[in-house]
């Protein structure tokens, strides 16, 4: 059976089970990862998706057929794998998850020692070049529960004694947060209002993507109804985390990034904070105003993590709500973001809505997607048309003017161009959305 090459993405491996990604492919991925990692032992974790147990079994068979041992840490959030490799010193790790994708999807996220990311496209060559020979002595599998060590690590980011008693609505979305949150908050003075804590790969409550408006309805209403201090909603594998203020208003991820940055810069003045180029321009403005160093990166959590490493960054984030931390081996963690916000709110007497209020200075469009035949030609015409603006080519094309800016970048996986615009006023934003839509749609 031929492997479907389209599942090997820019950052990870992801596809529909079993039509695009099946058990046989998982077996080959296990073999290829064992070879590429050059490890004696690989750590494996999986989430609550319906196909995860079958994929895990096939993956482990592939790894052990190459003579490599497996440390099976079981049903865990994604950052437990990052913790195992980045902090416990494991040689390599692979997580079975499709993050926030719909229920029919599954996939793999892969890291090597010292948190070197393995991109899906990189592993494809290994899969193609696998020999028919297997190891003479197969690897062994051992199970290990790292929950206590992992929870202690998350809590090490804050002074637990100083956290005030808050009422918090937590929407686990039938994902891994439903398993972790009760353990994490056990020793904290919190009144947790749980929503959708039952692990269920069918995602019966709402889509696993917190950015989907359908996913936000329940938590926004519940925060107001319960008179909670704030709410959080996570995706399936818990690497994405969004906050809802006490008024039931959903807070965009770049505003949350500023909240977290503020907390870090209060402790470590002058450090770097990484942000991707689609974030509001209030992000670098505030970071620099607080005495920090704003580190601009391409879109994608791997790129944000890389920018942090290169620029002496303490943390980083992006619009998809991945937040990475230097002391988490430069990897992302929704739970670390959660406890840091608890600490920030404990240190300030204002409610969450008041703390974020100064950040809402500009007017921004949602990402607009355009299906185009020739992406390069469109990008070239935009470069010429807006040649009087300040241009940058870090990721697609970004053009900045005095009172507005835009970015157009090609999708890595589809024949799409993605447009983001931000302006000083709603009027300018509306004009520019109309103007650029007309040009790109020609």
C-alpha positions in Angstrom: 0.0 0.0 0.0 1.3 3.4 -0.9 1.8 6.1 1.7 -0.3 9.3 1.3 2.4 12.0 1.0 -0.1 14.8 1.7 -0.2 14.0 5.4 3.4 15.0 5.9 3.0 18.7 6.7 5.3 21.6 7.4 5.2 21.1 11.1 3.8 17.7 11.8 2.0 14.7 10.3 -1.8 15.0 10.0 -4.6 13.4 8.0 -8.1 11.8 8.0 -8.2 8.3 9.6 -8.2 5.8 8.0 -8.5 7.1 4.4 -5.3 9.3 4.5 -3.5 8.1 7.7 -3.9 4.4 8.7 -2.3 1.8 10.9 0.1 0.7 8.2 1.3 4.2 7.7 1.7 4.7 11.4 3.9 1.5 11.5 6.1 3.0 8.8 6.3 6.3 10.6 7.3 4.5 13.8 10.2 2.8 11.9 11.2 6.0 10.2 11.2 8.0 13.4 13.2 5.4 15.2 15.9 5.6 12.5 15.9 9.4 12.3 16.0 9.9 16.0 19.0 7.7 16.4 17.6 7.1 19.9 17.9 4.0 22.1 14.4 4.8 23.6 11.5 6.8 22.2 8.8 8.3 24.5 5.2 7.9 23.2 2.0 9.6 24.3 -1.5 9.8 22.9 -4.7 11.8 23.2 -8.4 10.9 23.5 -9.1 10.7 19.7 -11.0 7.5 18.7 -8.2 6.3 16.4 -5.4 7.1 18.8 -5.1 3.6 20.5 -4.9 1.8 17.1 -2.3 4.3 15.8 -0.3 4.0 19.0 -0.2 0.2 18.8 1.0 0.4 15.1 3.5 3.2 15.8 5.1 1.3 18.8 5.3 -1.8 16.7 7.2 0.2 14.1 9.6 1.7 16.6 10.4 -1.6 18.4 10.8 -3.4 15.0 13.8 -1.2 14.5 15.3 -2.4 17.8 14.4 0.8 19.7 12.8 0.7 23.1 9.6 2.7 23.9 8.6 4.6 27.1 4.8 4.6 26.9 3.5 7.6 29.0 -0.1 6.8 28.1 -3.0 9.2 27.7 -1.5 12.7 28.2 -1.6 16.3 27.0 0.9 17.3 24.3 3.1 19.2 26.6 3.7 16.1 28.7 5.8 14.8 25.7 7.6 18.1 25.5 8.3 17.9 29.3 9.6 14.4 29.0 12.0 15.2 26.2 12.8 18.8 27.1 13.1 18.6 30.9 13.4 14.9 31.9 16.1 14.4 29.2 14.4 11.7 27.1 16.1 11.1 23.7 13.0 11.6 21.5 9.2 11.9 21.8 6.2 11.4 19.6 2.6 12.4 20.4 -0.4 10.9 18.6 -2.8 13.8 18.2 -4.4 16.1 15.6 -4.6 19.0 18.0 -7.7 21.1 17.2 -8.7 19.3 14.0 -12.2 17.7 13.5 -12.8 14.2 15.0 -12.0 12.3 11.8 -8.4 13.5 11.8 -5.3 12.2 13.7 -1.6 12.6 13.4 1.9 12.9 15.0 3.9 15.6 16.6 7.6 14.8 16.9 10.6 16.1 18.8 14.2 15.0 19.4 16.6 15.6 22.3 17.0 19.3 23.3 13.6 19.9 21.8 14.6 19.8 18.1 11.3 19.7 16.1 10.9 17.1 13.5 8.8 18.4 10.7 6.5 16.1 8.8 8.1 16.8 5.5 11.5 15.9 6.9 10.3 12.4 7.9 8.7 11.7 4.5 12.2 11.0 3.0 12.9 8.4 5.8 9.6 6.7 5.2 10.3 6.5 1.4 13.7 5.0 1.9 12.9 2.3 4.5 14.6 -1.0 3.8 12.8 -4.3 4.2 15.2 -5.5 6.9 14.1 -5.2 10.5 16.3 -5.3 13.7 17.3 -8.8 14.8 16.4 -8.0 18.4 13.2 -6.0 18.9 12.9 -3.1 21.3 11.0 -3.4 24.6 8.0 -1.3 25.8 7.7 0.0 29.4 4.9 2.1 30.8 5.6 5.1 33.0 3.3 7.6 34.7 4.9 11.0 34.7 1.9 12.9 35.9 3.2 14.1 39.3 6.5 15.3 37.8 4.7 17.1 35.0 2.2 18.8 37.3 5.0 20.0 39.6 6.8 21.4 36.6 3.8 23.4 35.5 3.3 24.8 39.0 7.0 25.7 39.3 6.2 28.7 37.1 4.3 30.5 39.8 4.3 31.0 43.6 1.3 28.8 44.5 1.0 30.4 47.9 0.2 33.8 46.4 -2.6 32.7 44.1 -5.9 34.2 45.2 -9.2 32.3 45.3 -10.8 32.8 41.9 -13.9 31.3 40.3 -12.9 29.9 36.9 -15.0 28.3 34.2 -12.9 25.7 32.3 -14.2 24.3 29.0 -12.1 21.2 28.3 -14.1 20.6 25.0 -14.0 16.8 25.8 -10.2 17.0 25.3 -7.2 16.2 27.6 -7.8 19.2 29.8 -10.7 17.2 31.4 -8.1 14.7 32.7 -5.4 17.2 33.7 -7.2 20.2 35.1 -8.6 18.4 38.2 -5.1 17.2 39.2 -3.4 20.6 38.4 -5.9 22.6 40.4 -6.2 20.2 43.4 -3.9 22.3 45.6 -5.0 25.7 44.3 -7.7 27.9 46.0 -9.9 27.8 43.0 -13.6 27.2 42.4 -13.6 25.5 39.1 -16.8 25.3 37.0 -16.2 22.4 34.7 -17.6 22.2 31.2 -17.2 19.1 29.0 -14.6 17.4 31.1 -15.5 13.9 29.9 -12.9 12.6 27.4 -14.6 11.9 24.1 -13.0 11.8 20.7 -16.4 12.5 19.1 -16.3 16.0 20.5 -20.0 16.0 21.3 -20.1 19.4 23.0 -18.6 21.5 20.2 -15.7 21.5 17.7 -12.2 21.0 19.2 -11.0 24.3 17.7 -11.6 27.1 20.2 -11.5 29.7 17.4 -14.7 28.3 16.0 -17.5 30.6 17.0 -19.7 27.5 17.9 -17.0 26.5 20.4 -17.1 29.8 22.2 -20.9 30.1 22.8 -21.2 27.9 25.9 -18.2 29.2 27.8 -19.0 32.9 27.2 -22.5 32.4 28.5 -21.4 30.3 31.5 -18.8 32.9 32.7 -21.5 35.6 32.9 -24.1 33.2 34.4 -21.8 31.9 37.1 -20.3 35.4 37.8 -16.9 33.9 37.3 -13.6 35.9 37.4 -12.7 34.5 34.0 -12.9 31.4 31.8 -10.5 29.3 29.7 -11.1 27.0 26.7 -8.6 24.5 25.3 -8.3 22.4 22.2 -8.1 18.6 22.2 -4.4 18.1 23.0 -4.4 21.3 25.2 -1.6 23.3 23.4 -4.1 26.0 22.4 -5.6 28.1 25.2 -8.0 31.1 25.0 -9.2 33.3 27.8 -12.7 34.8 28.3 -12.9 37.8 30.6 -15.5 38.2 33.4 -17.9 39.9 31.0 -18.0 36.8 28.8 -15.8 38.4 26.1 -13.4 36.2 24.2 -9.9 37.6 24.3 -7.8 37.3 21.1 -4.6 35.4 21.5 -2.3 38.3 20.8 -3.9 40.2 23.7 -3.3 37.2 25.9 0.3 37.1 24.7 0.7 40.7 26.1 -0.8 39.6 29.5 1.8 36.8 29.7 4.6 39.1 28.5 3.7 41.7 31.2 4.0 39.0 33.9 7.4 37.9 32.6 8.8 41.4 32.1 7.8 42.3 35.7 10.1 39.5 36.9 12.8 39.7 34.2 13.1 43.2 32.8 14.7 43.5 29.3 14.1 39.9 28.2 12.9 39.0 24.7 9.3 38.2 23.9 8.6 36.4 20.5 5.5 37.1 18.5 4.5 36.2 15.0 4.1 38.9 12.4 0.3 38.6 12.2 -0.1 39.9 15.8 -1.4 43.4 16.3 1.2 46.1 16.3 0.2 46.9 19.9 2.2 43.7 20.8 5.7 45.1 19.9 4.7 48.5 21.1 3.8 47.4 24.6 6.7 44.9 24.9 9.1 47.8 24.1 7.2 50.2 26.4 7.6 47.7 29.3 11.4 47.5 28.5 11.4 44.2 26.7 12.8 43.2 23.4 10.2 42.3 20.7 11.2 39.3 18.6 9.3 39.1 15.3 8.9 35.6 13.7 7.2 33.8 10.9 3.8 32.2 11.5 3.9 28.7 13.2 4.7 27.6 16.7 8.0 26.0 15.6 9.1 29.4 14.1 8.1 31.3 17.3 10.1 28.8 19.4 13.1 29.3 17.1 12.9 33.1 17.4 12.9 32.8 21.2 16.0 30.6 21.2 17.9 33.0 18.8 16.9 36.2 20.5 17.3 35.3 24.2 13.5 35.2 24.6 11.7 34.2 27.8 8.4 33.4 26.0 6.5 33.7 22.8 3.1 33.4 21.3 0.9 33.7 18.2 -2.7 34.2 17.1 -3.5 30.5 17.1 -2.9 30.7 21.0 0.2 28.6 21.2 2.4 30.0 24.1 6.0 28.8 24.4 8.3 29.3 27.4 12.1 29.3 27.7 11.9 27.3 31.0 9.7 24.8 29.3 12.5 23.9 26.9 11.1 26.5 24.5 8.0 24.4 23.9 4.4 25.5 24.2 2.0 24.7 27.1 -1.6 25.8 27.7 -1.4 24.9 31.3 1.7 27.0 32.0 -0.1 30.0 30.4 -3.1 29.3 32.6 -1.2 29.3 35.9 0.8 32.4 34.9 -2.5 34.3 34.3 -3.7 33.2 37.7 -0.5 34.7 39.2 -0.9 37.9 37.2 -4.5 38.4 38.3 -3.5 37.6 41.9 -0.8 40.4 41.7 -3.3 43.0 40.3 -6.5 44.2 41.8 -8.2 44.9 38.4 -10.5 42.4 36.7 -9.2 40.8 33.5 -11.3 43.1 31.2 -9.6 46.2 32.7 -6.1 44.8 32.4 -6.6 44.1 28.7 -8.5 47.3 27.9 -5.5 49.4 26.9 -4.4 46.7 24.4 -7.5 47.3 22.2 -6.0 50.2 20.3 -6.3 49.1 16.7 -8.9 47.6 14.4 -8.1 44.2 12.8 -9.7 41.9 10.2 -10.0 38.2 10.7 -7.8 36.1 8.4 -9.3 36.3 4.9 -8.6 33.4 2.5 -8.5 33.6 -1.3 -8.2 30.7 -3.7 -5.9 31.8 -6.5 -4.3 30.0 -9.5 -0.9 31.6 -9.3 0.1 32.7 -5.8 3.5 34.2 -7.0 1.9 36.4 -9.6 -0.5 37.9 -7.1 2.2 38.5 -4.6 4.3 40.2 -7.2 1.5 42.5 -8.2 0.9 43.5 -4.5 4.6 44.2 -4.2 4.4 46.6 -7.2 1.0 48.2 -6.2 2.1 49.0 -2.6 5.7 49.8 -3.4 5.4 53.2 -1.6 4.9 51.4 1.8 7.5 49.8 4.0 7.9 46.3 2.7 9.0 43.1 4.5 9.3 39.5 3.2 9.7 37.5 6.3 6.5 35.5 5.6 4.8 36.3 2.4 4.6 40.1 2.0 4.0 42.6 4.8 3.5 46.3 3.8 3.2 49.0 6.5 1.9 52.5 6.2 1.4 55.2 8.9 -2.2 54.3 9.7 -2.5 50.7 8.5 -0.6 47.5 7.5 -1.4 44.2 5.7 0.2 40.8 5.3 -0.5 38.4 2.5 1.1 34.9 2.8 0.7 31.7 0.9 -0.8 28.7 2.7 1.7 25.8 3.1 -0.9 23.2 2.3 -3.6 24.7 0.1 -3.8 26.9 -3.1 -4.7 29.8 -0.9 -3.5 33.2 0.0 -4.2 34.5 3.5 -4.8 38.2 4.1 -4.5 40.0 7.4 -5.1 43.8 7.7 -4.9 46.1 10.7 -5.7 49.9 10.8 -5.9 52.8 13.2 -9.7 53.2 12.5 -12.6 50.9 11.5 -13.2 53.2 8.5 -9.7 52.7 7.1 -9.9 48.9 7.8 -13.2 48.6 5.9 -11.7 50.5 2.9 -8.6 48.4 2.8 -10.4 45.1 3.1 -12.5 46.1 0.1 -9.5 47.4 -1.8 -7.2 44.3 -1.3 -10.1 41.8 -1.8 -10.7 43.4 -5.2 -7.0 43.1 -6.2 -6.4 39.6 -4.9 -9.7 38.2 -6.4 -9.0 39.5 -9.9 
